[in-house]
C-alpha cells in the first residue's frame, strides 16, 4: 500500500493491475463500506471527491496528479465523506417511478406532473405534451424524452443569446444525455449540454452555459479561466452551491 494512508482505508482493488486512469478503493466510513472510483480528467487542475447517487464516491485526479496522492486525498476527506453520507441517509429518496401527481424537478422547482384540463395531455409547469401512445404506470421514460426534446430547442437558443451578449464564438452546440457532467467544450469549441439543465433554475442553466463558453477562451480550469467565469457570471458561486446540494438528485 502507498505510505501515509489512514487506518480507515481497508483495501483497494486493481491499483497495480489496471492503468491509473481507472482504479477502485474500498474505504470504511462509520462502519459503512464505500467504493471509491478513481478517474483521471485531462482538464482537471485539482483533486475532487464527489458522492454518487448509488452510494459510491468518485475521485477525480488532475492530469499531473498521482494515484498515491489521490489515495492520500481520499484519506484527508474522511470527515467530509462521513458528513455527506449522513446527509444522504436523511434525505428523502427521489421517486424512481413518475406518475400523475409526482413532483418532478422542472425549471428549478419540484413541480407536480398533472393532466391538462382537456384530459388528453400531460402538463409539467408551463410545458404540455401528449401522453404515451401505450398507457403505462411509469411515465418517467416518456416525460424524460419530452423534456430532452424541449431542452434540444431551448438550450441552443440560450447559448446563442449569451454568446452574443458577451462577444464569444463557438462552433456548435448539442444536447445530450450525460450521466456524469453538466456540459463540456471540445478543443474545436463544440459545446455539449446536459438536457437536465431544463430541470435546474435559470441562473444555474446560464452558469453552465457561460462556464462552457468561457472554455472557448481558456480550455482548462486555470485561475485565468475562473476569473473569466466570475466576469461572465457573477452568480457562479451560488450556482455551484445549488449543483452541489441539489444536482445529485438529477444527475449522478
C-alpha positions, 0 to 999 in steps of 0.5 A: 500500500502507498505510505501515509494512508489512514487506518480507515482505508481497508483495501483497494482493488486493481491499483497495480493491475489496471492503468491509473486512469481507472482504479477502485478503493474500498474505504470504511466510513462509520462502519459503512463500506464505500467504493471509491472510483478513481478517474483521471480528467485531462482538464482537471487542475485539482483533486475532487471527491464527489458522492454518487447517487448509488452510494459510491464516491468518485475521485477525480485526479488532475492530469499531473496528479498521482494515484498515491496522492489521490489515495492520500486525498481520499484519506484527508476527506474522511470527515467530509465523506462521513458528513455527506453520507449522513446527509444522504441517509436523511434525505428523502429518496427521489421517486424512481417511478413518475406518475400523475401527481409526482413532483418532478424537478422542472425549471428549478422547482419540484413541480407536480406532473398533472393532466391538462384540463382537456384530459388528453395531455400531460402538463409539467409547469408551463410545458404540455405534451401528449401522453404515451401512445401505450398507457403505462404506470411509469411515465418517467421514460416518456416525460424524460424524452419530452423534456430532452426534446424541449431542452434540444430547442431551448438550450441552443437558443440560450447559448446563442443569446449569451454568446452574443451578449458577451462577444464569444464564438463557438462552433456548435452546440448539442444536447445530450444525455450525460450521466456524469457532467453538466456540459463540456467544450471540445478543443474545436469549441463544440459545446455539449449540454446536459438536457437536465439543465431544463430541470435546474433554475435559470441562473444555474442553466446560464452558469453552465452555459457561460462556464462552457463558453468561457472554455472557448477562451481558456480550455482548462480550469486555470485561475485565468479561466475562473476569473473569466467565469466570475466576469461572465457570471457573477452568480457562479458561486451560488450556482455551484452551491445549488449543483452541489446540494441539489444536482445529485438528485438529477444527475449522478 
